[in-house]
Amino acid sequence: MAAAGGHVDEVVRVVGERLLPSGFEVYPLKIGWYNAVLPPSFHLPYHEDTLAVVVLSAPAMFEKLFIPFLQRHRREAARDPVDQCVSDTISSCVSQSFPKQEVDVMYDYEMHPNRKPKFLAQTAAHVAGAAYYYQQCDVPNQPWGSKKMFGVCIHPRWGGWFAIRALLVFRGVESGAELQQAPPVDSVGSRQQRVELLESFNLHWQDWAYRDIIRSEDSYSPRQREYFSTPPGQRATLLQRWG
Ligand code: B12
């Protein structure tokens, strides 16, 4: 079904209305933008004009959504409570706001049986204009020889203090010229800063210095830092302590 521009805008508006108050951000994209930068093995099998929305969590998600979620689900043991909280929120947004629309939801942590991620979160964030994906190839005359350096997205407002959570694909909703691709903000402009960013993300990501590569408007609260710096196996004990 080719949708009128109004329908595309309406979908994006409704997703935003549901998710923004919980500390998420949403960015529309066309599947064709994503597939255009990837080899066929990573393509998503939809028409190139199909509407998708990439969902990020800003620093405020933890206090706005996750802490209240923990209070509601105090005695239930969730596999990963943050993932559970995000997937509950997104799936109820989809089922309540789009009951008649087929929406395929892919989460950042979901893998195919061959261990390939269901979607490449950083590529989706970049092509949607949400956060610039700095890769090894973005550093001229790169100094690492044949060593593989993983890339990292930097958001113009949150620096590295955010996560890419999900991709929602609105099957059959096709967008025409009304959805125009906007490049992401390039806030780590110099070669030296990009070298520092990739080294920080690859060689000592545990100290989180990569997240502060630019000055951010907000970052994780002390409680959120404590949570994410606790190994996953010990987080349940921490949550009990928070009561
Ligand atoms: Co991790 N991880 N990870 N991770 N990880 C993710 C990358 C993600 C996005 C998760 C999230 O936000 N929810 C974040 C990064 C956020 C950000 O960028 N700001 C993340 C994080 C934060 C971490 C950690 C810091 C731990 C943590 O706090 N969670 C550490 C960092 C350690 C490190 O990298 N040194 C961490 C560790 C790992 C391990 C376990 C090591 C693995 C392997 C890392 C890796 O491959 N990057 C890991 C994985 C597997 C992932 C995961 C699930 C998939 C990444 C992947 O396999 N990519 C993602 C979530 C997701 O995407 N679903 C999180 C496949 C490779 C082949 O993709 O390198 O981008 P690629 O290559 C493609 C692009 O180059 C593209 O084509 C290539 C494919 O052919 N391409 C493009 C080609 N040309 C062009 C041109 C343009 C313009 C574009 C846009 C793309």
Boltz pocket constraint, residues with backbone or C-beta under 6 A from the ligand:
constraints:
  - pocket:
      binder: B
      contacts: [[A, 37], [A, 38], [A, 39], [A, 42], [A, 107], [A, 108], [A, 109], [A, 110], [A, 117], [A, 118], [A, 119], [A, 120], [A, 121], [A, 122], [A, 123], [A, 126], [A, 127], [A, 133], [A, 135], [A, 150], [A, 151], [A, 152], [A, 153], [A, 154], [A, 159], [A, 160], [A, 162], [A, 163], [A, 164], [A, 165], [A, 201], [A, 202], [A, 203], [A, 205]]
      max_distance: 6.0
